[in-house]
Amino acid sequence: MFGYIRPVKAELYVKDSELYKAIYCGLCRYGGKNISHLTRWLLNYDFVLLALLRMSLTGEKVCVQQKRCPYKLKKCNCAIADESYSFVCSAFGLLTYGKVLDDINDEKGFKRFLKRLSKPVFKRIRKKSNNFDGLSDIVQRGLDATAKAEAEHCTSPDRAADGFATMMKEIASYGLTDEKRIIAENCGYHIGRFIYLADAYDDMESDAKSGNYNPFLLKYGSLQNALNVQDEIQETLWDSLNAFSNYYALAANQPLNSFDRLIFNITELGGRDAVKRISERKNKK
């Protein structure tokens, strides 16, 4: 499920890289213990960014401990931040269930059959993720708005992305107040917009082949037309990354701390690197 937002490790300080791995490990561990072991395999980088954003804005104290990893069969550095993990894992569980329902509607034949078989498992994940008042409603509204735009064959990428972006805006700002809420809302909206449109950009060829909805194919009329204006598509993705960074800068410390450096690295460098990887795959084809 997505996973476009990751750091460029070559540009990180060693201590920041170690912190990122510890937070990923902690999020994986918390989800496996409290939601489902399946979440360990489904966890993606986008939710690590959400956890980082929540930790930074709430000021939650994070400590790193050595914990044994059941998959690596050794002890690893694991960041403990249960407050942020609990919220992020709940949001992840609810979104994962929504993605399964969306796949059941979109897929055909044997793939749809397999998704239907797995539905009870993900329904249990949803039940164990429903720990925050109103969070399930936020996710459902976002998924419904996205499905509505897609069912109407919306030709505007901005409007098509708005449902998912608004959902991420409300998730990122959940429980925050005042200036931090405003910053989280704008960061959440623009990273949600980026994720939705990056996925649409990545899937243009497969959607053209399968006939699935894709806002870029509808806006430009055909796959070839969309491929001819990749610079324009990339520019709109970068606009959201720039907006995210500009709003987060209002909350960043001076001098920057590890959370700030990680978040700026992920959005300023990692987001652009994701777009570059998508473009290179298309050029090879």
CORKA-V457040 format. One record per backbone hydrogen bond with DSSP energy under -1.0 kcal/mol. NH is the residue of the N-H (numbers start at 0). CO is the residue of the C=O. If there is no record, write none. Layout:
nh & co
NH & CO
NH & CO
This chain:
nh & co
10 & 7
11 & 8
16 & 12
17 & 13
18 & 14
19 & 15
20 & 16
21 & 17
22 & 18
23 & 19
24 & 20
25 & 21
26 & 22
27 & 23
28 & 24
29 & 25
30 & 26
31 & 27
32 & 28
33 & 29
34 & 30
35 & 30
38 & 35
39 & 36
40 & 37
41 & 37
42 & 38
48 & 44
49 & 45
50 & 46
51 & 47
52 & 48
53 & 49
54 & 50
55 & 51
56 & 52
57 & 53
58 & 54
62 & 79
64 & 77
66 & 75
68 & 73
72 & 68
75 & 66
77 & 64
78 & 21
79 & 62
84 & 80
85 & 81
86 & 82
87 & 83
88 & 84
89 & 85
90 & 86
91 & 87
92 & 88
93 & 89
94 & 90
95 & 91
96 & 92
97 & 93
98 & 94
99 & 95
100 & 96
101 & 97
102 & 98
103 & 99
104 & 100
105 & 101
106 & 102
110 & 107
112 & 108
113 & 109
114 & 110
115 & 111
116 & 112
117 & 113
121 & 117
122 & 118
123 & 119
124 & 120
125 & 121
126 & 122
127 & 123
130 & 128
134 & 131
137 & 133
138 & 134
139 & 135
140 & 136
141 & 137
142 & 138
143 & 139
144 & 140
145 & 141
146 & 142
147 & 143
148 & 144
149 & 145
150 & 146
151 & 147
152 & 149
153 & 148
159 & 155
160 & 156
164 & 160
165 & 161
166 & 162
167 & 163
168 & 164
169 & 165
170 & 166
171 & 167
172 & 168
173 & 170
175 & 172
180 & 176
181 & 177
182 & 178
183 & 179
184 & 180
185 & 181
186 & 182
187 & 183
188 & 184
189 & 185
190 & 186
191 & 187
192 & 188
193 & 189
194 & 190
195 & 191
196 & 192
197 & 193
198 & 194
199 & 195
200 & 196
201 & 197
202 & 198
206 & 202
207 & 203
208 & 204
209 & 205
210 & 206
217 & 213
218 & 214
219 & 215
220 & 216
225 & 221
226 & 222
227 & 223
229 & 226
232 & 228
233 & 229
234 & 230
235 & 231
236 & 232
237 & 233
238 & 234
239 & 235
240 & 236
241 & 237
242 & 238
243 & 239
244 & 240
245 & 241
246 & 242
247 & 243
248 & 244
249 & 246
250 & 247
251 & 247
260 & 256
261 & 257
262 & 258
263 & 259
264 & 260
265 & 261
266 & 262
267 & 263
268 & 264
269 & 264
270 & 265
272 & 268
273 & 269
274 & 270
275 & 271
276 & 272
277 & 273
278 & 274
279 & 275
280 & 276
281 & 277
282 & 278
283 & 279
284 & 280
